[in-house]
Amino acid sequence: HVPDQVPAQYVAPYKFARVEGTNARNLFAGMLSCLDEGVGNVTRALRRKGILDETLLWFQTDNGAATPACGGWTGGQNWPLRGGKC
């Protein structure tokens, strides 16, 4: 799942505290903002074509955040579930 990459303009609005000396949370937030913009582009295109109401958009995630015990360094939290991905 690495490297985490996104254009700088998506990271710039975020000023979360650094976690273990990394900018990972800000980078992840920027990646989600970029994704959100992309989904907006897709839905606008579907609407322009007149097929948005007949389209199913499906979003799926993986199995949660990597916890520090599994090498996670982004400050992920899986509560109320236990464990994490290793």
Secondary structure as GFF3:
##gff-version 3
##sequence-region A 1 86
A	DSSP	alpha_helix	8	11	.	.	.	ID=ss1
A	DSSP	alpha_helix	24	49	.	.	.	ID=ss2
A	DSSP	three_ten_helix	52	54	.	.	.	ID=ss3
A	DSSP	three_ten_helix	68	70	.	.	.	ID=ss4
###
